[in-house]
């Protein structure tokens, strides 16, 4: 019997396995991943940004773990020779109405203990000559990395420390035992474990229900679509350029990101995905869509944000509208400069009242812990999240042992 079973081979699941191996030396650990590679979904379909923690509510888990996770991941990359670049990020205000929100972001960065520099229009131009803005912020601790490479190294270290790694191994059924769990997989038979950690991302709520836990939110998938600048136009962007986010809308808006390979991606938008792993516009799964449309929380969210939602859908199907959004930051960008790039699907936890779960959400179950919301900056914060999960697991085990002894 394994001591710990982790379901989900993204960066959070793998970082959790690493943290458990460090905290419980000699423990038997197994990681299940249904795909043939690590970081096959959210972890491998993001923009590769190392976030600083600027946007997050002071005192929230996201704010705390992002700052700590950024420092830990940079140190990890240096130690293990993983290519990364702490290039910094410019946030540009292009309209006068955004200046007040820019000031709020600056104050939030200070509250979160970050070094944030105010920029005037000339200061923005010095850093990003083709960006036109009234003012901006520079966040020096933001950077870029390839999270697939990070995940591969996490997995190698788990193997070196005696962990069992199971790729191509979907979990289909979970049964409670007197002292743990039976985990039935589609390809490799059954396994037993004393404690279950659910890091299944897009499938985390369904896996929690399989494990007899009812999370207080449901996963609703949103697809983020990207374009890529043609190589001749990469000079338009030096590093990372973001707009001032609309405080009434829960996403950051389309932005420019330099990837570690030197390419420049533009996006993402945010549209409802008709499939939990729906990376193409035409992807559709009846069960996934029925689950969303039958959920009252979704309709309450839609009622609040229907105008922004329609604008995102229009931008998804109309390249000219996408280009117009980008031209707010870089007026020189033209439609011919952009080629379609990949897309990602964000597992957004949504409450029954229509509120988006804005922070990491950990749900306790019988001999189990379910990570039911791990939005951005989860990849950046993965090592810190892994440590936090390991601490929570240790407390739950102690509590369980204490309760058992008192019976």
Secondary structure, 3 states (H helix, E strand, C coil): CEEEEEECCCHHHHHHHHHHHHHCCCCCEEEECCCCCCCCCHHHCCCCEECCCCCCCCCCHHHHHHHHHHHHHHHHHHHHCCCEECCCEEEEECCHHHHHHHHHHHHHHHHCCCCEEEEEHHHHHHHCCCCCCCEEEEECCCEEECHHHHHHHHHHHHHHCCCEEECCCCEEEEEEECCEEEEEECCCCEEEEEEEEECCHHHHHHHHHHCCCCCCEEEEEEEEEEEEECHHHHHHCCCEEEECCCCCCCCCCCEEEECCCCCEEEECCCEECCCCCCCCCCCCCHHHHHHHHCCHHHHHHHHHHHHHHHHHHHHHHCHHHHHHHHHCCCCCCCHHHEEEEEEEEEEEEEECCCCECCCCEEEEECCEEEEEECCCCCCCCHHHHHHHHHHHHHHHHHHHHHHHHHC
